[in-house]
């Protein structure tokens, strides 16, 4: 019988990750064997795979996933570490919405806040700034840190279109500039009449927007605190009389 190739574990994990085969059942618990028996088993090659080799297989698996899907969103701290080992980094002061949303647990309203500050010329100098700004727990921050880079730029960030103030704009502006259908635009106008929207999370909750639509609004909307003016119908111009 031919010996198994060293890539076999990688191929098996890739098939499991893509749902093509079922994951193996959890191993049965066994009573700890004597030290001599453990030595004999390890010497015969039947012991557990070394931690270093297992990490290398996981890293190769992550490399294949990123090759198939460059915009892959990372699920946990282990995937973050593997992506960092493969050379991927997130430039905190220049990252795009898609970059931020690849981090485990990063919410759209957090990305929207970061982009609005970036557009205003604000730069974060270190991990403490980011943690205070987003209210991150220590565990969440440590999960992201392997990928984060805090570079300081002398020039402001590239100009982006001015965000649309959803608390003060007209219904026509909503339909023209945002990826919202007419019924959602009408509901937005009704909801803001009950009170202005506070942020992107408040907008999502009150309009019951799906996640993909909220992500499409990141950096495109703002939330002014001024009074909302009435959206009055425009009068129809009177027909001009023809002179005899």
GIVENRA-V245833 format. One record per pair of residues at least 6 apart in sequence whose ideal C-beta (glycine too) atoms are under 7 Angstrom apart, sorted by the first residue. I is the first residue (numbers start at 1). J is the second residue. D is the distance in Angstrom with one decimal. If there is no record, write none. Layout:
# GIVENRA-V245833
I_J_D / I_J_D
This chain:
# GIVENRA-V245833
9_57_5.1 / 10_57_5.2 / 10_60_5.1 / 10_61_5.6 / 13_57_6.9 / 13_61_5.1 / 14_61_5.8 / 14_64_5.8 / 15_21_4.5 / 16_23_5.1 / 17_61_6.9 / 17_65_6.9 / 41_47_5.4 / 58_82_5.8 / 59_82_4.8 / 59_85_5.7 / 59_86_6.7 / 62_79_6.3 / 62_82_4.0 / 62_83_6.2 / 62_86_6.5 / 63_86_5.7 / 65_72_5.5 / 66_72_5.6 / 66_86_6.9 / 71_98_6.2 / 73_101_6.5 / 73_102_4.9 / 74_80_5.3 / 74_83_6.0 / 74_102_5.7 / 74_103_6.5 / 74_104_5.4 / 75_104_5.9 / 76_104_5.6 / 77_143_4.3 / 80_104_6.7 / 80_143_5.9 / 80_144_6.8 / 80_146_5.6 / 80_147_5.9 / 81_146_5.5 / 83_147_6.5 / 84_146_3.8 / 84_147_5.3 / 88_147_6.4 / 89_147_5.8 / 89_149_5.0 / 90_99_5.4 / 90_147_4.8 / 90_148_5.6 / 90_149_6.7 / 91_149_5.3 / 91_151_5.7 / 92_124_5.4 / 92_130_6.5 / 92_148_5.7 / 92_149_6.5 / 92_150_5.3 / 93_118_6.7 / 93_123_4.8 / 93_124_6.2 / 93_151_6.0 / 93_153_6.1 / 94_157_6.6 / 97_111_5.2 / 97_115_6.6 / 97_215_6.7 / 97_218_4.4 / 97_219_6.1 / 100_106_5.3 / 100_111_4.4 / 100_114_6.6 / 101_111_6.3 / 101_215_6.4 / 103_144_5.4 / 104_143_6.1 / 105_140_5.9 / 108_200_5.8 / 108_214_4.7 / 108_215_5.4 / 108_218_5.7 / 109_199_5.5 / 109_200_4.3 / 109_201_4.0 / 110_134_4.9 / 111_218_5.1 / 112_200_4.5 / 112_218_4.8 / 112_219_6.5 / 115_218_6.3 / 115_219_4.1 / 116_222_6.8 / 118_157_5.0 / 119_157_6.6 / 119_160_5.7 / 121_156_5.1 / 123_152_6.2 / 123_153_6.6 / 124_130_5.4 / 124_150_6.2 / 125_150_6.1 / 125_152_6.8 / 126_150_5.5 / 127_141_6.1 / 127_145_6.4 / 127_148_6.9 / 130_136_6.9 / 131_141_5.0 / 160_219_6.3 / 163_219_6.7 / 163_220_5.8 / 163_221_5.4 / 163_222_4.0 / 164_173_6.2 / 164_177_5.1 / 164_178_6.5 / 164_220_6.5 / 164_221_5.5 / 164_222_6.9 / 165_222_4.9 / 165_224_4.4 / 166_188_6.5 / 166_192_7.0 / 166_197_5.9 / 166_203_6.8 / 166_221_5.1 / 166_223_6.6 / 167_192_5.6 / 167_196_4.2 / 167_197_5.9 / 167_223_5.8 / 167_224_4.9 / 167_228_5.8 / 168_224_5.2 / 168_226_5.9 / 168_228_6.2 / 168_229_6.8 / 170_231_6.1 / 171_185_5.7 / 171_189_5.5 / 171_231_5.4 / 174_180_6.1 / 174_185_4.4 / 174_188_6.3 / 175_182_6.4 / 175_185_5.2 / 178_217_6.7 / 178_220_6.5 / 179_213_6.7 / 179_216_5.1 / 184_207_6.3 / 187_207_5.9 / 188_207_6.1 / 189_231_5.9 / 191_206_5.0 / 191_207_6.5 / 192_228_5.4 / 193_228_6.6 / 196_223_6.8 / 196_225_6.3 / 196_228_6.4 / 197_203_4.8 / 197_206_7.0 / 197_223_5.2 / 198_223_6.3 / 199_223_5.8 / 200_214_6.4 / 200_217_6.5 / 203_209_7.0 / 204_214_4.8
